[in-house]
């Protein structure tokens, strides 16, 4: 922590040249309840790092110009312990006790679902980066905006790939069998819904449809069933902890399925933690450092990747998780909206956010009426020799799919 | 009722009604205080007055939440489509639909929970002592797991209620007065109930069930009716909580066996089991303690709470009221003849 802060403040001192300009700037306080403990802690920390990185990056590049006055961001955090009711209480606390007027999202769809009614009641604009379930966007919330793509898109291209491979080997896609094992939470249930929709289009058969145990710490029973039903595709979704447990136990139990697709591989650092076991697994990602997006604050995606690693050395040996990148993008949306609104009036800022059409290092950001980002595609990467290579969709693919998985 | 008592109760009632205006920043905390009073008082109906320590009363709270949610959603929309993980559409409620949901949902929750209590009671009241406690806890845990795997009500996603269609501060007032009305009704009801033959009968069950049975009391019927009456209030309180919280999930909010499910027992132990005022005073003490630790000792709150539970269970088993009764029996109308030795 201290090393990181020292690096950040050194960087900002250099960028600002003098501290005088910082003195004249006002402060815009953002608030966030985030999972620093509990089962979502890994990703909660990724998201917080993403927020903090963006805040220091934006502040050191001149802050936010509202009208003709400059402002700096600061963020107040509370630990929601990965619990929804706690998150909702803390959101009230941020708004009532800390006087926060603008919120950044928590981690996970579940926590976002718990907090969104609170921000909605108080008419507090919330730009969130970590809640992807489509069930968030049918409540008619006016103050909720999400920079990420919705969950059904995560593993859709894996199903398309499975259909293509079936055709290539002379089989009909409808002969492909799928096993699904997902966490019992809004995000993963929507992953499942998306996979079912796409599998249905190809007439594929779902041979196993299981929910992961609540604490995500043992999948042995499910994997034993997978061994028995021998599916062509295995889909797993359970945030970072689920991904870590799955990869470890797939390796230990020598599960051999031609295609394994899951979420949160990078966030769980499955290559660093489990090496060989993670080979050829397909991982969905909202963002990759190899993509050709860029913006004036963070530079290119590759530049974001490099600077983030410099600011947070703990990521030096592993990929920067997209959870951090999209968290930064959420802060960037606020900067852009404040500047376009030209005022600190909450309704004006809310309207400006709704009209966002922002090219960023994270991809294009444009919100639908319901508040989700409809301008950015998802990509699918495969772990090949310990590296994450984009294999789908074909417009972004840099490598060929390795199939079947040995 | 003496004049002094009348003044005392009148002042308390006035304070209860004025509280959200006296402390406008604490409306939500005050509403939660009433919730604690309701669950503690209703727990004491079986736990303190009848001698059946249930650890499963949280079942009625969670079930009340879900009944209210399903009724409110069903009034305006298709429940299965609304709760689907795949989303789609935009769902809104009119004022009329919202309030119809609030009224029918709360009453329906109370009624449904009473029926559940009678059915579950019929099965579990054969158990005594710790077996009853564990048996009812099992019911609550199983119900939470069942609901969290029931897709029609959203499964592990939880379920989202409509937002209040009007001004938010008014909404908080509404929730406060709903809880307060429930709490006051419950208090008046139990203070009447304990003075009747019915009250004497359930006390007899607590003191010696075999003897009560021998005296001609149909114990199972009394036990089922008592638990059903408690369930009405817990279920209705759950329904109001559902409207208050808006989004809740099955295991950590609705069927929260380890939080509210235990807190209600701690409240009663703190105040004094089997007394009219014990659960109320215990709930106030507990809630104050919890709010203070959550606000000023964040990070240590669970340790502080654990320490409180240990201290209460080890040193104050009879609670504050029990302690007072022992020290000042004359306050409770008991005569102690000083100076006379047996």
Contacts between the chains, C-beta under 8 A, distances in Angstrom:
chain1	res1	chain2	res2	distance
A	78	B	298	8.0
A	83	B	252	5.5
A	84	B	158	6.9
A	84	B	247	6.7
A	84	B	248	7.3
A	84	B	249	5.5
A	84	B	252	6.3
A	84	B	253	6.4
A	85	B	245	6.7
A	85	B	248	7.1
A	85	B	252	6.4
A	85	B	253	4.9
A	88	B	245	6.7
A	88	B	246	7.9
A	88	B	247	7.2
A	92	B	28	6.9
A	96	B	25	7.0
A	110	B	157	7.2
A	110	B	158	7.1
A	110	B	249	6.7
A	113	B	157	7.4
A	113	B	158	6.8
A	113	B	160	6.3
A	113	B	247	5.1
A	114	B	158	7.8
A	114	B	247	4.9
A	114	B	248	7.9
A	114	B	249	7.7
A	116	B	247	7.6
A	117	B	160	6.9
A	117	B	161	8.0
A	117	B	163	5.7
A	117	B	246	3.8
A	117	B	247	5.5
A	118	B	246	7.8
A	120	B	163	5.7
A	121	B	163	6.1
A	121	B	164	7.2
A	121	B	168	4.7
A	121	B	171	7.4
A	121	B	246	7.9
A	122	B	168	6.4
A	133	B	85	6.3
A	133	B	87	7.1
A	133	B	157	7.5
A	134	B	85	7.2
A	134	B	86	5.4
A	134	B	87	3.0
A	134	B	88	6.8
A	135	B	83	7.6
A	135	B	84	6.9
A	135	B	85	5.4
A	135	B	86	7.4
A	135	B	87	4.5
A	135	B	157	6.3
A	135	B	160	8.0
A	136	B	87	7.2
A	137	B	87	5.6
A	138	B	82	7.7
A	138	B	87	4.4
A	138	B	88	5.9
A	138	B	89	5.2
A	138	B	90	5.9
A	138	B	91	5.8
A	139	B	90	7.6
A	139	B	91	6.5
A	139	B	160	6.1
A	139	B	163	7.9
A	140	B	90	4.6
A	140	B	91	6.6
A	140	B	92	5.2
A	150	B	87	7.8
A	152	B	86	6.5
A	183	B	156	7.5
A	184	B	148	6.0
A	184	B	149	7.1
A	184	B	155	6.1
A	184	B	156	2.9
A	184	B	157	8.0
A	185	B	156	5.4
A	185	B	157	6.6
A	186	B	85	6.3
A	186	B	156	7.9
A	186	B	157	4.1
A	186	B	158	7.5
A	189	B	85	3.7
A	189	B	155	6.6
A	189	B	156	6.9
A	189	B	157	5.7
A	190	B	85	4.3
A	190	B	86	6.2
A	190	B	87	7.3
A	192	B	85	7.0
A	193	B	84	7.1
A	193	B	85	4.7
A	193	B	86	3.9
A	194	B	86	7.3
A	197	B	86	7.2
A	211	B	149	6.9
A	211	B	156	7.2
A	214	B	251	7.2
A	370	B	90	6.8
